[in-house]
Amino acid sequence: MDEKIQLYGELFGSIPLNSEEHLQVLLDTMDKDNSVYILTQAVKYAFNQGAYSIGESEVLSKAIRVANKPDDNKNEPKE
C-alpha cells in the first residue's frame, strides 16, 4: 500500500520537516550556505504575509542579492 509520509512541520512555508530529529539535524549541521538559504526563505515568507513596507522590501531584496552573490575574493591571495 502506498503510504504518505506525514510532515512534522514546515518552516517558513517552504522547508519541510519530517520529525523533531530532522529539525535537530538541520540545526546541528547548519553552515553558511544553509543559513543564507533559510534566512532568504524566512524573509520571503514574511514578505508574503505582508510584514514589510515597500521600502523595507527593497532593502531586504538587495541584502539577499548581496548575501547570495558568490564571493569573488575567495581565490585572491591575502596581503
N, CA, C and O atoms as a Maestro MAE file, in Angstrom:
{
 s_m_m2io_version
 :::
 2.0.0
}

f_m_ct {
 s_m_title
 :::
 protein
 m_atom[316] {
  # First column is atom index #
  i_m_mmod_type
  r_m_x_coord
  r_m_y_coord
  r_m_z_coord
  i_m_residue_number
  s_m_chain_name
  s_m_pdb_residue_name
  s_m_pdb_atom_name
  i_m_atomic_number
  :::
  1 25 0.841 -1.179 0.000 1 A "MET " " N  " 7
  2 3 0.000 0.000 0.000 1 A "MET " " CA " 6
  3 2 0.887 1.243 0.000 1 A "MET " " C  " 6
  4 15 1.943 1.270 0.632 1 A "MET " " O  " 8
  5 25 0.447 2.246 -0.703 2 A "ASP " " N  " 7
  6 3 1.200 3.499 -0.818 2 A "ASP " " CA " 6
  7 2 0.888 4.386 0.377 2 A "ASP " " C  " 6
  8 15 -0.204 4.947 0.471 2 A "ASP " " O  " 8
  9 25 1.863 4.518 1.308 3 A "GLU " " N  " 7
  10 3 1.656 5.356 2.474 3 A "GLU " " CA " 6
  11 2 2.307 6.713 2.272 3 A "GLU " " C  " 6
  12 15 3.433 6.810 1.784 3 A "GLU " " O  " 8
  13 25 1.595 7.745 2.647 4 A "LYS " " N  " 7
  14 3 2.115 9.096 2.536 4 A "LYS " " CA " 6
  15 2 2.805 9.471 3.844 4 A "LYS " " C  " 6
  16 15 2.255 9.257 4.924 4 A "LYS " " O  " 8
  17 25 4.002 10.026 3.743 5 A "ILE " " N  " 7
  18 3 4.731 10.450 4.931 5 A "ILE " " CA " 6
  19 2 4.089 11.721 5.461 5 A "ILE " " C  " 6
  20 15 3.902 12.693 4.729 5 A "ILE " " O  " 8
  21 25 3.755 11.699 6.744 6 A "GLN " " N  " 7
  22 3 3.166 12.880 7.371 6 A "GLN " " CA " 6
  23 2 4.287 13.793 7.851 6 A "GLN " " C  " 6
  24 15 5.218 13.349 8.523 6 A "GLN " " O  " 8
  25 25 4.193 15.047 7.507 7 A "LEU " " N  " 7
  26 3 5.207 16.006 7.909 7 A "LEU " " CA " 6
  27 2 5.049 16.381 9.380 7 A "LEU " " C  " 6
  28 15 3.938 16.475 9.902 7 A "LEU " " O  " 8
  29 25 6.179 16.592 10.026 8 A "TYR " " N  " 7
  30 3 6.215 17.092 11.398 8 A "TYR " " CA " 6
  31 2 5.869 18.572 11.404 8 A "TYR " " C  " 6
  32 15 5.221 19.074 12.322 8 A "TYR " " O  " 8
  33 25 6.315 19.260 10.356 9 A "GLY " " N  " 7
  34 3 6.043 20.686 10.237 9 A "GLY " " CA " 6
  35 2 6.682 21.250 8.992 9 A "GLY " " C  " 6
  36 15 7.280 20.525 8.197 9 A "GLY " " O  " 8
  37 25 6.550 22.547 8.834 10 A "GLU " " N  " 7
  38 3 7.119 23.225 7.675 10 A "GLU " " CA " 6
  39 2 7.622 24.588 8.126 10 A "GLU " " C  " 6
  40 15 6.888 25.366 8.736 10 A "GLU " " O  " 8
  41 25 8.875 24.862 7.818 11 A "LEU " " N  " 7
  42 3 9.463 26.147 8.178 11 A "LEU " " CA " 6
  43 2 9.226 27.155 7.071 11 A "LEU " " C  " 6
  44 15 9.550 26.898 5.911 11 A "LEU " " O  " 8
  45 25 8.677 28.273 7.413 12 A "PHE " " N  " 7
  46 3 8.511 29.408 6.501 12 A "PHE " " CA " 6
  47 2 7.761 29.047 5.225 12 A "PHE " " C  " 6
  48 15 7.997 29.638 4.171 12 A "PHE " " O  " 8
  49 25 6.859 28.079 5.322 13 A "GLY " " N  " 7
  50 3 6.025 27.711 4.187 13 A "GLY " " CA " 6
  51 2 6.744 27.016 3.052 13 A "GLY " " C  " 6
  52 15 6.149 26.788 1.999 13 A "GLY " " O  " 8
  53 25 8.042 26.662 3.241 14 A "SER " " N  " 7
  54 3 8.769 26.073 2.115 14 A "SER " " CA " 6
  55 2 9.804 25.011 2.481 14 A "SER " " C  " 6
  56 15 10.340 24.348 1.592 14 A "SER " " O  " 8
  57 25 10.094 24.838 3.768 15 A "ILE " " N  " 7
  58 3 11.121 23.875 4.171 15 A "ILE " " CA " 6
  59 2 10.438 22.786 5.004 15 A "ILE " " C  " 6
  60 15 10.108 23.007 6.169 15 A "ILE " " O  " 8
  61 25 10.227 21.600 4.397 16 A "PRO " " N  " 7
  62 3 9.525 20.543 5.119 16 A "PRO " " CA " 6
  63 2 10.390 19.910 6.209 16 A "PRO " " C  " 6
  64 15 11.602 19.759 6.052 16 A "PRO " " O  " 8
  65 25 9.750 19.548 7.300 17 A "LEU " " N  " 7
  66 3 10.405 18.831 8.391 17 A "LEU " " CA " 6
  67 2 9.697 17.500 8.593 17 A "LEU " " C  " 6
  68 15 8.470 17.449 8.684 17 A "LEU " " O  " 8
  69 25 10.474 16.422 8.663 18 A "ASN " " N  " 7
  70 3 9.900 15.089 8.819 18 A "ASN " " CA " 6
  71 2 9.683 14.701 10.273 18 A "ASN " " C  " 6
  72 15 8.794 13.908 10.588 18 A "ASN " " O  " 8
  73 25 10.504 15.266 11.163 19 A "SER " " N  " 7
  74 3 10.407 14.902 12.576 19 A "SER " " CA " 6
  75 2 11.152 15.939 13.412 19 A "SER " " C  " 6
  76 15 11.824 16.825 12.884 19 A "SER " " O  " 8
  77 25 11.014 15.805 14.721 20 A "GLU " " N  " 7
  78 3 11.771 16.682 15.615 20 A "GLU " " CA " 6
  79 2 13.272 16.420 15.451 20 A "GLU " " C  " 6
  80 15 14.083 17.340 15.552 20 A "GLU " " O  " 8
  81 25 13.628 15.170 15.199 21 A "GLU " " N  " 7
  82 3 15.031 14.820 14.976 21 A "GLU " " CA " 6
  83 2 15.561 15.489 13.706 21 A "GLU " " C  " 6
  84 15 16.711 15.926 13.662 21 A "GLU " " O  " 8
  85 25 14.721 15.563 12.682 22 A "HIS " " N  " 7
  86 3 15.099 16.223 11.432 22 A "HIS " " CA " 6
  87 2 15.414 17.701 11.693 22 A "HIS " " C  " 6
  88 15 16.386 18.238 11.161 22 A "HIS " " O  " 8
  89 25 14.594 18.344 12.506 23 A "LEU " " N  " 7
  90 3 14.840 19.733 12.886 23 A "LEU " " CA " 6
  91 2 16.178 19.851 13.603 23 A "LEU " " C  " 6
  92 15 16.946 20.777 13.342 23 A "LEU " " O  " 8
  93 25 16.460 18.918 14.504 24 A "GLN " " N  " 7
  94 3 17.725 18.962 15.242 24 A "GLN " " CA " 6
  95 2 18.915 18.770 14.309 24 A "GLN " " C  " 6
  96 15 19.939 19.432 14.479 24 A "GLN " " O  " 8
  97 25 18.800 17.878 13.329 25 A "VAL " " N  " 7
  98 3 19.872 17.681 12.344 25 A "VAL " " CA " 6
  99 2 20.092 18.964 11.552 25 A "VAL " " C  " 6
  100 15 21.232 19.354 11.301 25 A "VAL " " O  " 8
  101 25 19.010 19.615 11.162 26 A "LEU " " N  " 7
  102 3 19.114 20.889 10.441 26 A "LEU " " CA " 6
  103 2 19.883 21.904 11.277 26 A "LEU " " C  " 6
  104 15 20.758 22.599 10.760 26 A "LEU " " O  " 8
  105 25 19.564 21.993 12.556 27 A "LEU " " N  " 7
  106 3 20.247 22.938 13.442 27 A "LEU " " CA " 6
  107 2 21.712 22.558 13.664 27 A "LEU " " C  " 6
  108 15 22.587 23.424 13.663 27 A "LEU " " O  " 8
  109 25 21.972 21.288 13.851 28 A "ASP " " N  " 7
  110 3 23.326 20.824 14.162 28 A "ASP " " CA " 6
  111 2 24.283 20.906 12.986 28 A "ASP " " C  " 6
  112 15 25.488 21.069 13.177 28 A "ASP " " O  " 8
  113 25 23.762 20.796 11.772 29 A "THR " " N  " 7
  114 3 24.627 20.746 10.587 29 A "THR " " CA " 6
  115 2 24.597 22.029 9.762 29 A "THR " " C  " 6
  116 15 25.149 22.065 8.662 29 A "THR " " O  " 8
  117 25 23.965 23.077 10.274 30 A "MET " " N  " 7
  118 3 23.818 24.309 9.512 30 A "MET " " CA " 6
  119 2 25.176 24.948 9.225 30 A "MET " " C  " 6
  120 15 26.002 25.124 10.120 30 A "MET " " O  " 8
  121 25 25.382 25.290 7.952 31 A "ASP " " N  " 7
  122 3 26.582 26.014 7.546 31 A "ASP " " CA " 6
  123 2 26.153 27.344 6.931 31 A "ASP " " C  " 6
  124 15 24.971 27.689 6.951 31 A "ASP " " O  " 8
  125 25 27.109 28.084 6.388 32 A "LYS " " N  " 7
  126 3 26.807 29.414 5.844 32 A "LYS " " CA " 6
  127 2 25.782 29.336 4.714 32 A "LYS " " C  " 6
  128 15 24.829 30.114 4.685 32 A "LYS " " O  " 8
  129 25 25.973 28.404 3.789 33 A "ASP " " N  " 7
  130 3 25.042 28.284 2.659 33 A "ASP " " CA " 6
  131 2 23.627 27.964 3.139 33 A "ASP " " C  " 6
  132 15 22.660 28.564 2.671 33 A "ASP " " O  " 8
  133 25 23.506 27.010 4.078 34 A "ASN " " N  " 7
  134 3 22.187 26.672 4.616 34 A "ASN " " CA " 6
  135 2 21.559 27.863 5.330 34 A "ASN " " C  " 6
  136 15 20.362 28.116 5.199 34 A "ASN " " O  " 8
  137 25 22.376 28.590 6.085 35 A "SER " " N  " 7
  138 3 21.827 29.715 6.847 35 A "SER " " CA " 6
  139 2 21.335 30.822 5.924 35 A "SER " " C  " 6
  140 15 20.294 31.423 6.190 35 A "SER " " O  " 8
  141 25 22.054 31.102 4.852 36 A "VAL " " N  " 7
  142 3 21.608 32.117 3.888 36 A "VAL " " CA " 6
  143 2 20.310 31.668 3.223 36 A "VAL " " C  " 6
  144 15 19.397 32.473 3.035 36 A "VAL " " O  " 8
  145 25 20.222 30.380 2.864 37 A "TYR " " N  " 7
  146 3 19.003 29.851 2.255 37 A "TYR " " CA " 6
  147 2 17.814 29.994 3.212 37 A "TYR " " C  " 6
  148 15 16.742 30.447 2.811 37 A "TYR " " O  " 8
  149 25 18.006 29.610 4.465 38 A "ILE " " N  " 7
  150 3 16.924 29.671 5.440 38 A "ILE " " CA " 6
  151 2 16.505 31.116 5.699 38 A "ILE " " C  " 6
  152 15 15.313 31.411 5.777 38 A "ILE " " O  " 8
  153 25 17.470 32.011 5.832 39 A "LEU " " N  " 7
  154 3 17.131 33.426 6.021 39 A "LEU " " CA " 6
  155 2 16.366 33.968 4.822 39 A "LEU " " C  " 6
  156 15 15.413 34.729 4.988 39 A "LEU " " O  " 8
  157 25 16.773 33.587 3.619 40 A "THR " " N  " 7
  158 3 16.074 34.022 2.408 40 A "THR " " CA " 6
  159 2 14.635 33.530 2.410 40 A "THR " " C  " 6
  160 15 13.720 34.290 2.093 40 A "THR " " O  " 8
  161 25 14.426 32.267 2.764 41 A "GLN " " N  " 7
  162 3 13.070 31.712 2.805 41 A "GLN " " CA " 6
  163 2 12.225 32.412 3.873 41 A "GLN " " C  " 6
  164 15 11.039 32.664 3.665 41 A "GLN " " O  " 8
  165 25 12.841 32.721 5.013 42 A "ALA " " N  " 7
  166 3 12.118 33.402 6.085 42 A "ALA " " CA " 6
  167 2 11.679 34.802 5.660 42 A "ALA " " C  " 6
  168 15 10.559 35.222 5.951 42 A "ALA " " O  " 8
  169 25 12.559 35.515 4.978 43 A "VAL " " N  " 7
  170 3 12.220 36.863 4.511 43 A "VAL " " CA " 6
  171 2 11.115 36.801 3.462 43 A "VAL " " C  " 6
  172 15 10.189 37.612 3.492 43 A "VAL " " O  " 8
  173 25 11.203 35.846 2.533 44 A "LYS " " N  " 7
  174 3 10.160 35.694 1.508 44 A "LYS " " CA " 6
  175 2 8.816 35.371 2.155 44 A "LYS " " C  " 6
  176 15 7.779 35.902 1.757 44 A "LYS " " O  " 8
  177 25 8.847 34.505 3.147 45 A "TYR " " N  " 7
  178 3 7.620 34.125 3.853 45 A "TYR " " CA " 6
  179 2 6.996 35.341 4.543 45 A "TYR " " C  " 6
  180 15 5.794 35.582 4.428 45 A "TYR " " O  " 8
  181 25 7.815 36.094 5.251 46 A "ALA " " N  " 7
  182 3 7.314 37.281 5.949 46 A "ALA " " CA " 6
  183 2 6.777 38.311 4.955 46 A "ALA " " C  " 6
  184 15 5.752 38.946 5.206 46 A "ALA " " O  " 8
  185 25 7.470 38.474 3.829 47 A "PHE " " N  " 7
  186 3 7.004 39.398 2.794 47 A "PHE " " CA " 6
  187 2 5.618 38.983 2.296 47 A "PHE " " C  " 6
  188 15 4.722 39.818 2.165 47 A "PHE " " O  " 8
  189 25 5.451 37.691 2.022 48 A "ASN " " N  " 7
  190 3 4.161 37.198 1.530 48 A "ASN " " CA " 6
  191 2 3.051 37.352 2.568 48 A "ASN " " C  " 6
  192 15 1.870 37.372 2.220 48 A "ASN " " O  " 8
  193 25 3.430 37.461 3.834 49 A "GLN " " N  " 7
  194 3 2.456 37.670 4.902 49 A "GLN " " CA " 6
  195 2 2.171 39.160 5.122 49 A "GLN " " C  " 6
  196 15 1.358 39.521 5.973 49 A "GLN " " O  " 8
  197 25 2.846 40.022 4.347 50 A "GLY " " N  " 7
  198 3 2.618 41.462 4.447 50 A "GLY " " CA " 6
  199 2 3.351 42.124 5.603 50 A "GLY " " C  " 6
  200 15 2.897 43.138 6.132 50 A "GLY " " O  " 8
  201 25 4.489 41.552 5.997 51 A "ALA " " N  " 7
  202 3 5.201 42.049 7.177 51 A "ALA " " CA " 6
  203 2 6.030 43.307 6.904 51 A "ALA " " C  " 6
  204 15 6.409 44.005 7.845 51 A "ALA " " O  " 8
  205 25 6.314 43.606 5.653 52 A "TYR " " N  " 7
  206 3 7.221 44.708 5.334 52 A "TYR " " CA " 6
  207 2 6.560 45.769 4.470 52 A "TYR " " C  " 6
  208 15 5.647 45.490 3.693 52 A "TYR " " O  " 8
  209 25 7.053 47.007 4.630 53 A "SER " " N  " 7
  210 3 6.630 48.095 3.746 53 A "SER " " CA " 6
  211 2 7.371 47.949 2.413 53 A "SER " " C  " 6
  212 15 8.251 47.098 2.283 53 A "SER " " O  " 8
  213 25 7.022 48.765 1.440 54 A "ILE " " N  " 7
  214 3 7.694 48.733 0.138 54 A "ILE " " CA " 6
  215 2 9.189 49.029 0.306 54 A "ILE " " C  " 6
  216 15 10.024 48.327 -0.264 54 A "ILE " " O  " 8
  217 25 9.527 50.051 1.077 55 A "GLY " " N  " 7
  218 3 10.930 50.407 1.295 55 A "GLY " " CA " 6
  219 2 11.700 49.300 1.990 55 A "GLY " " C  " 6
  220 15 12.829 48.992 1.609 55 A "GLY " " O  " 8
  221 25 11.098 48.702 3.007 56 A "GLU " " N  " 7
  222 3 11.746 47.602 3.719 56 A "GLU " " CA " 6
  223 2 11.962 46.415 2.792 56 A "GLU " " C  " 6
  224 15 13.000 45.756 2.847 56 A "GLU " " O  " 8
  225 25 10.983 46.146 1.945 57 A "SER " " N  " 7
  226 3 11.106 45.046 0.991 57 A "SER " " CA " 6
  227 2 12.271 45.269 0.035 57 A "SER " " C  " 6
  228 15 13.002 44.330 -0.281 57 A "SER " " O  " 8
  229 25 12.449 46.494 -0.423 58 A "GLU " " N  " 7
  230 3 13.550 46.811 -1.338 58 A "GLU " " CA " 6
  231 2 14.891 46.608 -0.655 58 A "GLU " " C  " 6
  232 15 15.807 46.037 -1.246 58 A "GLU " " O  " 8
  233 25 15.018 47.067 0.577 59 A "VAL " " N  " 7
  234 3 16.271 46.909 1.319 59 A "VAL " " CA " 6
  235 2 16.571 45.425 1.537 59 A "VAL " " C  " 6
  236 15 17.706 44.989 1.347 59 A "VAL " " O  " 8
  237 25 15.568 44.652 1.933 60 A "LEU " " N  " 7
  238 3 15.765 43.221 2.148 60 A "LEU " " CA " 6
  239 2 16.103 42.498 0.849 60 A "LEU " " C  " 6
  240 15 16.943 41.598 0.838 60 A "LEU " " O  " 8
  241 25 15.459 42.883 -0.232 61 A "SER " " N  " 7
  242 3 15.747 42.280 -1.533 61 A "SER " " CA " 6
  243 2 17.210 42.483 -1.916 61 A "SER " " C  " 6
  244 15 17.878 41.549 -2.360 61 A "SER " " O  " 8
  245 25 17.699 43.692 -1.746 62 A "LYS " " N  " 7
  246 3 19.103 43.991 -2.046 62 A "LYS " " CA " 6
  247 2 20.032 43.199 -1.121 62 A "LYS " " C  " 6
  248 15 21.041 42.654 -1.569 62 A "LYS " " O  " 8
  249 25 19.695 43.140 0.148 63 A "ALA " " N  " 7
  250 3 20.524 42.403 1.112 63 A "ALA " " CA " 6
  251 2 20.603 40.923 0.748 63 A "ALA " " C  " 6
  252 15 21.666 40.315 0.869 63 A "ALA " " O  " 8
  253 25 19.502 40.344 0.309 64 A "ILE " " N  " 7
  254 3 19.501 38.934 -0.103 64 A "ILE " " CA " 6
  255 2 20.373 38.738 -1.332 64 A "ILE " " C  " 6
  256 15 21.140 37.778 -1.400 64 A "ILE " " O  " 8
  257 25 20.263 39.644 -2.310 65 A "ARG " " N  " 7
  258 3 21.091 39.520 -3.509 65 A "ARG " " CA " 6
  259 2 22.575 39.609 -3.163 65 A "ARG " " C  " 6
  260 15 23.384 38.849 -3.697 65 A "ARG " " O  " 8
  261 25 22.931 40.524 -2.283 66 A "VAL " " N  " 7
  262 3 24.331 40.674 -1.878 66 A "VAL " " CA " 6
  263 2 24.804 39.428 -1.126 66 A "VAL " " C  " 6
  264 15 25.903 38.934 -1.378 66 A "VAL " " O  " 8
  265 25 23.988 38.924 -0.212 67 A "ALA " " N  " 7
  266 3 24.367 37.749 0.584 67 A "ALA " " CA " 6
  267 2 24.502 36.498 -0.274 67 A "ALA " " C  " 6
  268 15 25.320 35.630 0.030 67 A "ALA " " O  " 8
  269 25 23.715 36.390 -1.339 68 A "ASN " " N  " 7
  270 3 23.748 35.213 -2.205 68 A "ASN " " CA " 6
  271 2 24.760 35.327 -3.335 68 A "ASN " " C  " 6
  272 15 24.975 34.366 -4.074 68 A "ASN " " O  " 8
  273 25 25.377 36.483 -3.473 69 A "LYS " " N  " 7
  274 3 26.355 36.711 -4.533 69 A "LYS " " CA " 6
  275 2 27.636 35.921 -4.225 69 A "LYS " " C  " 6
  276 15 28.123 35.943 -3.094 69 A "LYS " " O  " 8
  277 25 28.179 35.224 -5.237 70 A "PRO " " N  " 7
  278 3 29.435 34.495 -4.995 70 A "PRO " " CA " 6
  279 2 30.539 35.442 -4.550 70 A "PRO " " C  " 6
  280 15 30.615 36.581 -5.010 70 A "PRO " " O  " 8
  281 25 31.380 34.972 -3.666 71 A "ASP " " N  " 7
  282 3 32.488 35.768 -3.148 71 A "ASP " " CA " 6
  283 2 33.628 35.739 -4.152 71 A "ASP " " C  " 6
  284 15 34.307 34.721 -4.291 71 A "ASP " " O  " 8
  285 25 33.847 36.848 -4.855 72 A "ASP " " N  " 7
  286 3 34.892 36.931 -5.878 72 A "ASP " " CA " 6
  287 2 36.291 36.972 -5.275 72 A "ASP " " C  " 6
  288 15 37.272 36.733 -5.978 72 A "ASP " " O  " 8
  289 25 36.395 37.270 -3.991 73 A "ASN " " N  " 7
  290 3 37.696 37.425 -3.356 73 A "ASN " " CA " 6
  291 2 38.246 36.125 -2.767 73 A "ASN " " C  " 6
  292 15 39.327 36.135 -2.178 73 A "ASN " " O  " 8
  293 25 37.537 35.020 -2.909 74 A "LYS " " N  " 7
  294 3 37.979 33.769 -2.303 74 A "LYS " " CA " 6
  295 2 39.311 33.281 -2.850 74 A "LYS " " C  " 6
  296 15 40.121 32.731 -2.104 74 A "LYS " " O  " 8
  297 25 39.549 33.477 -4.143 75 A "ASN " " N  " 7
  298 3 40.751 32.947 -4.781 75 A "ASN " " CA " 6
  299 2 41.906 33.936 -4.814 75 A "ASN " " C  " 6
  300 15 42.993 33.601 -5.285 75 A "ASN " " O  " 8
  301 25 41.684 35.149 -4.320 76 A "GLU " " N  " 7
  302 3 42.759 36.140 -4.323 76 A "GLU " " CA " 6
  303 2 43.651 35.939 -3.100 76 A "GLU " " C  " 6
  304 15 43.160 35.681 -2.001 76 A "GLU " " O  " 8
  305 25 44.968 36.059 -3.301 77 A "PRO " " N  " 7
  306 3 45.867 35.905 -2.146 77 A "PRO " " CA " 6
  307 2 45.710 37.074 -1.183 77 A "PRO " " C  " 6
  308 15 45.473 38.213 -1.585 77 A "PRO " " O  " 8
  309 25 45.851 36.755 0.107 78 A "LYS " " N  " 7
  310 3 45.762 37.797 1.134 78 A "LYS " " CA " 6
  311 2 47.110 38.483 1.272 78 A "LYS " " C  " 6
  312 15 48.160 37.851 1.162 78 A "LYS " " O  " 8
  313 25 47.063 39.776 1.514 79 A "GLU " " N  " 7
  314 3 48.299 40.553 1.659 79 A "GLU " " CA " 6
  315 2 48.783 40.553 3.070 79 A "GLU " " C  " 6
  316 15 49.812 41.160 3.370 79 A "GLU " " O  " 8
  :::
 }
 m_bond[315] {
  # First column is bond index #
  i_m_from
  i_m_to
  i_m_order
  :::
  1 1 2 1
  2 2 3 1
  3 3 4 2
  4 3 5 1
  5 5 6 1
  6 6 7 1
  7 7 8 2
  8 7 9 1
  9 9 10 1
  10 10 11 1
  11 11 12 2
  12 11 13 1
  13 13 14 1
  14 14 15 1
  15 15 16 2
  16 15 17 1
  17 17 18 1
  18 18 19 1
  19 19 20 2
  20 19 21 1
  21 21 22 1
  22 22 23 1
  23 23 24 2
  24 23 25 1
  25 25 26 1
  26 26 27 1
  27 27 28 2
  28 27 29 1
  29 29 30 1
  30 30 31 1
  31 31 32 2
  32 31 33 1
  33 33 34 1
  34 34 35 1
  35 35 36 2
  36 35 37 1
  37 37 38 1
  38 38 39 1
  39 39 40 2
  40 39 41 1
  41 41 42 1
  42 42 43 1
  43 43 44 2
  44 43 45 1
  45 45 46 1
  46 46 47 1
  47 47 48 2
  48 47 49 1
  49 49 50 1
  50 50 51 1
  51 51 52 2
  52 51 53 1
  53 53 54 1
  54 54 55 1
  55 55 56 2
  56 55 57 1
  57 57 58 1
  58 58 59 1
  59 59 60 2
  60 59 61 1
  61 61 62 1
  62 62 63 1
  63 63 64 2
  64 63 65 1
  65 65 66 1
  66 66 67 1
  67 67 68 2
  68 67 69 1
  69 69 70 1
  70 70 71 1
  71 71 72 2
  72 71 73 1
  73 73 74 1
  74 74 75 1
  75 75 76 2
  76 75 77 1
  77 77 78 1
  78 78 79 1
  79 79 80 2
  80 79 81 1
  81 81 82 1
  82 82 83 1
  83 83 84 2
  84 83 85 1
  85 85 86 1
  86 86 87 1
  87 87 88 2
  88 87 89 1
  89 89 90 1
  90 90 91 1
  91 91 92 2
  92 91 93 1
  93 93 94 1
  94 94 95 1
  95 95 96 2
  96 95 97 1
  97 97 98 1
  98 98 99 1
  99 99 100 2
  100 99 101 1
  101 101 102 1
  102 102 103 1
  103 103 104 2
  104 103 105 1
  105 105 106 1
  106 106 107 1
  107 107 108 2
  108 107 109 1
  109 109 110 1
  110 110 111 1
  111 111 112 2
  112 111 113 1
  113 113 114 1
  114 114 115 1
  115 115 116 2
  116 115 117 1
  117 117 118 1
  118 118 119 1
  119 119 120 2
  120 119 121 1
  121 121 122 1
  122 122 123 1
  123 123 124 2
  124 123 125 1
  125 125 126 1
  126 126 127 1
  127 127 128 2
  128 127 129 1
  129 129 130 1
  130 130 131 1
  131 131 132 2
  132 131 133 1
  133 133 134 1
  134 134 135 1
  135 135 136 2
  136 135 137 1
  137 137 138 1
  138 138 139 1
  139 139 140 2
  140 139 141 1
  141 141 142 1
  142 142 143 1
  143 143 144 2
  144 143 145 1
  145 145 146 1
  146 146 147 1
  147 147 148 2
  148 147 149 1
  149 149 150 1
  150 150 151 1
  151 151 152 2
  152 151 153 1
  153 153 154 1
  154 154 155 1
  155 155 156 2
  156 155 157 1
  157 157 158 1
  158 158 159 1
  159 159 160 2
  160 159 161 1
  161 161 162 1
  162 162 163 1
  163 163 164 2
  164 163 165 1
  165 165 166 1
  166 166 167 1
  167 167 168 2
  168 167 169 1
  169 169 170 1
  170 170 171 1
  171 171 172 2
  172 171 173 1
  173 173 174 1
  174 174 175 1
  175 175 176 2
  176 175 177 1
  177 177 178 1
  178 178 179 1
  179 179 180 2
  180 179 181 1
  181 181 182 1
  182 182 183 1
  183 183 184 2
  184 183 185 1
  185 185 186 1
  186 186 187 1
  187 187 188 2
  188 187 189 1
  189 189 190 1
  190 190 191 1
  191 191 192 2
  192 191 193 1
  193 193 194 1
  194 194 195 1
  195 195 196 2
  196 195 197 1
  197 197 198 1
  198 198 199 1
  199 199 200 2
  200 199 201 1
  201 201 202 1
  202 202 203 1
  203 203 204 2
  204 203 205 1
  205 205 206 1
  206 206 207 1
  207 207 208 2
  208 207 209 1
  209 209 210 1
  210 210 211 1
  211 211 212 2
  212 211 213 1
  213 213 214 1
  214 214 215 1
  215 215 216 2
  216 215 217 1
  217 217 218 1
  218 218 219 1
  219 219 220 2
  220 219 221 1
  221 221 222 1
  222 222 223 1
  223 223 224 2
  224 223 225 1
  225 225 226 1
  226 226 227 1
  227 227 228 2
  228 227 229 1
  229 229 230 1
  230 230 231 1
  231 231 232 2
  232 231 233 1
  233 233 234 1
  234 234 235 1
  235 235 236 2
  236 235 237 1
  237 237 238 1
  238 238 239 1
  239 239 240 2
  240 239 241 1
  241 241 242 1
  242 242 243 1
  243 243 244 2
  244 243 245 1
  245 245 246 1
  246 246 247 1
  247 247 248 2
  248 247 249 1
  249 249 250 1
  250 250 251 1
  251 251 252 2
  252 251 253 1
  253 253 254 1
  254 254 255 1
  255 255 256 2
  256 255 257 1
  257 257 258 1
  258 258 259 1
  259 259 260 2
  260 259 261 1
  261 261 262 1
  262 262 263 1
  263 263 264 2
  264 263 265 1
  265 265 266 1
  266 266 267 1
  267 267 268 2
  268 267 269 1
  269 269 270 1
  270 270 271 1
  271 271 272 2
  272 271 273 1
  273 273 274 1
  274 274 275 1
  275 275 276 2
  276 275 277 1
  277 277 278 1
  278 278 279 1
  279 279 280 2
  280 279 281 1
  281 281 282 1
  282 282 283 1
  283 283 284 2
  284 283 285 1
  285 285 286 1
  286 286 287 1
  287 287 288 2
  288 287 289 1
  289 289 290 1
  290 290 291 1
  291 291 292 2
  292 291 293 1
  293 293 294 1
  294 294 295 1
  295 295 296 2
  296 295 297 1
  297 297 298 1
  298 298 299 1
  299 299 300 2
  300 299 301 1
  301 301 302 1
  302 302 303 1
  303 303 304 2
  304 303 305 1
  305 305 306 1
  306 306 307 1
  307 307 308 2
  308 307 309 1
  309 309 310 1
  310 310 311 1
  311 311 312 2
  312 311 313 1
  313 313 314 1
  314 314 315 1
  315 315 316 2
  :::
 }
}
